[in-house]
Amino acid sequence: MSARPILVTGATGKLGQLIVERLVALGQPVRVFTRRPETARILFKETVQVAAGDFGDRPTLDEAVHGIGRLLLLSPISARLVTDQIAVADAAVAANVARIVKISGSDWTIEPPGNSISGAAHAAIERHLGGLPAETVSLRPNAWMQVSLANTVRQAIANGQVIAANLNAGIGYIDARDIADVAVHQLLADRVRGRTLNLTGSDVVSFRQIAVLLAAALKRPVAALEKPPQTVPGHGDFEHRAVAQFVRLIAAGRAATTTNVVATLLGRPPRTVAAFISEQLASATAVPEYQP
């Protein structure tokens, strides 16, 4: 590919940082578009170009996309998701971007439609990307280990409990590092591998099985408890409504799926739940003694 910079949005978030670090390590020129330029400079030092601005501010957006070759499209769950990401994509296409790689929602939030406000937003963006002249691919990661599974591990360390709406519901967890590796692969590859790619781990693991894994790793009991999911509010904060819907969909078994996309693209298996749990426990500064 050319030496034109790769623009990364959402670069200061957990996944964005992983993607930027990988691109920099490979010697790729990177520009980040952010509302937090000082944070970006602290994180990345002089290794990237920092373009300060906001998705809704077209002049700063036009400046950010000027001269870029490819775009990594990532932004947090919010009511502005569709407006923000379409604005970036359109500005990038106007600047003759060659490829857009979007971090989308989980496949089970998008298909079938009607079950997730977040999934509906990502689906609208994917449809818009499909009508653009640039080459595009949307990555649909399953539940992230660094989010939901990390919370479960912390809960077990602190309280000796795993709590879920359905203990038998399985999840094909994926490590955010694997998501980042696939994103970089698709940014740099000669061609993308399709319009959408469903990214999962290699195994479906239930909450009950996670409790067993944690008990073995901690060498102490870990109780597995069921708690009914909270009611999805009809109004209010977009993110909280979206997360409540995620919990219900996971409890219904919608995230219990695996694909071979990671292994096919990267030539290695995805990271495992057991390995992630071991890493989390090893990185804990102190594991409180469990009091039954």
N, C-alpha and C positions, 0 to 999 in steps of 0.2 A: 504494500500500500504506500501512498505518498507520505511526505513529511508534514502534511497539513495537520493541525492539532485535532485531537479527539476532545470534544466538549462533554463533560460529565456534569449532570445536574444531580442534586441530592448528595454531593460529594462529602459533606461533613457528617452524614449519618453513618451508622455501622456498616451497612453494605456498600455505600458509596466510598467509604475509606478503603475498604478491601479492594475494590475495583481500581481505584486510583493508584494504590500502592503497587498492584500487579502491573499496571500499564507502565508506571515509572520504572519499575524493575526491569521491564523489557525494553527500555530505552525509547518509549513512545512519547511524543510531545503531547502534553495534557493541559487543557484549560478547564477550570471549574467555574460554574456559574452559581453564585451564592448570595444570600442576603446577609451572610455572616463572614465577610472577607477576613476579618482579624482571626476568627477561629480557623479558617482555611489556611492562613499563613502560619499559624502555630502548628497545625497538623502536618502540613506538607512542606514548610520552609520555602526554599527557592526551587523546589523540584517541579512546580506547576505554575502556569499562568493563572492569575485570579481575576475573574470578571465579576465585579460587584453589581447586583441589581435584583430585580424582582420579576417574576413571570408576567405580572400585569403591567410592567413598565416597558413598552415596546422599544424606546430608544436604547435602554441598557441591554435589552434582549438582542436587538440588532447588532450591537457592538460585540456582544458575547459570541454570536454565531458567525461573525465575519471571518472568512478564511478557513473555517473548520472543514474537516473531511468527513468525520463521522460523529454521531451523537449517541450518548448513553442517556436514556430518558428515565429518570427516577425521581419521585417526589412522595412525601408522606400522604397517608390517608387523610383526606379532608374534603369538605364540600366543594372546594375549588379544584379538585383533582382534574376533572375533564377540561375546564377552561384553561388551567395552567399548562397542562401537558400538550394540548392542541396548540396553544400559543407558541410554545417552544418548537414543536414539530414544524409548524407553518413557517416560522422565522428561519429555521434551519433549511427547509426546502427552498425558500426564497434566496438563501445564501448558497444554493447548489450543493447541499450536503449529499454525500453518496449513499450513506447507510444510517439507519436509525435502529438501535437495539433498545427495546423497552422492557423494563422490569414491570411485569403486569401482576394481576392478582392470581391467587390459586385457581387452578382449573375448576375446582368444585364450587367456587364462588361465582363463576361465570357461566358454567354449563350444568344443568339447564338454567335459563334466565329466570329471574323473578324471586330469587331466594336471598340476595345480598345486594345492598345498596353500593357497597364497594365493588363487587363484581360487575354490577351494571355500569358503573363509572368506567372501569377498565375496559369493558366490552365496547363502550362507546368510543373510547380512544383507539382501540384496536381497529374498529371499523373505519375510523378516520384515517389511520395510518395506511390501511389497505387501499385507499383511494389516492395516495400521494405518489408522485413519480419516483421517489427515492426507494431503494431497497430497504425493506423493514422486516424485523422479526420481533415477536413478543415472547418473552420468557415468563412462564407461569409456574413459579415455585410453589411447592406444597408447604405445609407448616414448617417454619424455620426452627431449627434446634436452638439458636441463640435467643429466641423469644419465648415461645411457649414451653419448650422442654427445659430451658434454663430456669424458668420460673418454678417448674415442677421440682427440679433438683434443689433449688434454694429452699423450697417449702419442706422438702424431706430432711434436709440438713437441720433446719431450724426447729421443726415440729415433729419429725418422725412420721409424716403423713403424705400421702398422695391423694389429692381430692380431684374428682372429675364428675361431670354430669352423667357419664356412662363409662364405667371402668373397663368394659369389654370393647369399647370403640377403638379401633386401630388407627394409626397415623403413619403414613410413609414419610416420616420426618426427613428434611434435607438440611444439611449444614450450609450456613451462609457463605462459607469459603468455597463450597462447590458451586453455589449460585454465581459467585464472583468469577470463578474459573471459567464457567460456561459463558458468562457475559463477555469476558475478555476474548475468549475463543471466537465468539460470533462477531465481535468488533474487528478482529484482525484477520479472520479467515478469508479465503478467496471469495467465498459465497456463503450466504446464510443457509440454514438447513430446513427452512420452511417458514410459514407465516407465524405459527405458534409452536412452542416447545414446552411440554409439561415436565417440570423438573421435580424428581422425588429421590428419596433414598432407595436402597435396594430391598429393604424389608419393611413390612407393616408390623408395628409394635403397639400393643394395647397399653392403657394406663395400668392395668393389673400387672402386666409383664414388666413395665417400668418400675413398679414398686418392688418387684422381686429382684430386679437388677440393682436397684439402689440399696436394698437390704443387704445383698451380697457384698456390694462395694463398701458400704459403711460398716459392715459387720455388726449390725444391730437391727432390731425390728423396724419395719416401715409399714404402717397401716395403709390400706387402700379403702378410701371412703367415697361414697357417692353423694353428690349434692345436686339437687335439681338446678338446671340453668336458670339464670335470671330472666325475667320477662324483657323482651326487646321493647324499649320505649318507642312510642309512635312519633315522638317529637324530641327535639333537643340536639345535643352534640352529635355531629356526624360520626366521629371516630368511635364514641362509646356505643352508638347504635350498631355500627359495623362490627365491632368486636363481639357484642352480644349475639349477633347473627352467626359469626364464626363459631362461637361456642356451641350453638345449637346444631349447626351443620356438622361439626366434628362429632358431637354426641350421636348424631344420626348415622355415623359411619361414612360420611362423604369423603373424608380425607384418607380413607383406608385404600390407598392405591399405590402402585409402583410402576415406573417406566424404566427403560434402559437408556434413556437419553444421555445421562451423565457419562455412563461407561462408554457409550458409542462415540461421543464427541471427544472425551478426554483420554480414552484408552486406559482407564483405570476405574475401579468401582468407587461409588460415592462413600463418603465417611459414614461410619455406623453410629447408632445410638449408644451402644456399649462403650465405644471409644470416646464419644463426646462426654458421657457421664464420668468416665475416668479422668478426662481432662478437667472437667469442672471441679471434681473433688480434689484433684491435685493442686488446683490453683486457689482453692479456698484457704485463706490465711489461718483459719481455725475452725474446726468442726465442733460445734457445741455438743456436749454429752447429752444424749437423749434421756429424758426422765419419763418413764412410763406412767 
